[in-house]
């Protein structure tokens, strides 16, 4: 596992539980399928203790050709934390299948929405592109390339007109190093970048695909098309496309300019996701909605800092599991503060956001406060870290919510959290699994703060008490 982090810091990957027990112990799974993928099906499910609605993706182990590749997909998903990327809550495994418990999307595929609408107004297309580009920017800054961006891989969270859009599939995603050249041919004909077909490419293949999606959103058909896959791929290889006058005469020059910059043949000259997010077309048409940024955010950060270590971790688990409608205001604030749209906040962004909202006296210890909110020590505030520090107490002290969080820490399900379990969930195991004195001492301190009966472990009553206490 991972090396112990700096004191008081923890990793969130361990918060996605991997169980070998039966899925049906914790979830009622509906018979009717929501969809069918290459290796398995997706069904709606209800968490038996919290009533939370989820999507369960069932993958047959015998059908997956490369199970290690699939485990890599899960490992990538566990690491991701962005409002436009589907959340993975937990995984189950039995002798036949692996099950992924995911955030449930009820708004349908972007692909179907395009078929229904034909094409989108520029404003609507910009709102969608901003979300697609934000997710891609986030992935690229975390050194992950998606390699299969297409409208089928985006789902709307719900059926409202302004529903968020989420990337759902990471089946072809890979980690990369700066300057690394990839050679595996992956993708889907209409959307694949020419360099992928040449067998020599880098993460810029994703921004090409984003350009193809943007083109389709605005006219209803792809820039490179043909009757067969071979014909399509031939057009992609040449990389030449046109804006047919009849279909594009009412589309702005700014939109066409951004498409040209994304569909630039040479990946070195192609726009990055960050540049695209800053392009005037996105900036003008897809402005962040007004969010109630106020002094109370800083007060919340301050209160969060005063919490015990374990409570901070528990709040983070809870924040990770909250559904979007419960945290919609907080999400709006986060998006409004996230000036460059990369899905994380710097101290500078928070300072600017507060100043813009008219706050006169920015607290001098803001930077120190932010360091405490940055619970994984990455140097920036991630989405879930922000939510954890600003969650409303009324939401998080509900017993079922706390029980779901308790389950994450209580790995063996015996009703008590031990030091070993805590160490494992927080990613504080030492490199070789060897005994690490500092990490163990940290963990014991965390337990001691909460362990009222002094038995060295934490039961659910103690956990609930910790959540209800002011500190
Ligand atoms: P996949 O195996 O990821 O390609 O998923 C197959 C189909 O299941 C998709 O095309 C969606 O229609 C549906 N689906 C996948 N994930 C979800 C989800 N999180 N919520 C709702 N439906 C989903």
Boltz pocket constraint, residues with backbone or C-beta under 6 A from the ligand:
constraints:
  - pocket:
      binder: B
      contacts: [[A, 34], [A, 35], [A, 36], [A, 37], [A, 38], [A, 39], [A, 40], [A, 41], [A, 42], [A, 55], [A, 57], [A, 86], [A, 102], [A, 103], [A, 104], [A, 105], [A, 106], [A, 109], [A, 152], [A, 155], [A, 168], [A, 169]]
      max_distance: 6.0
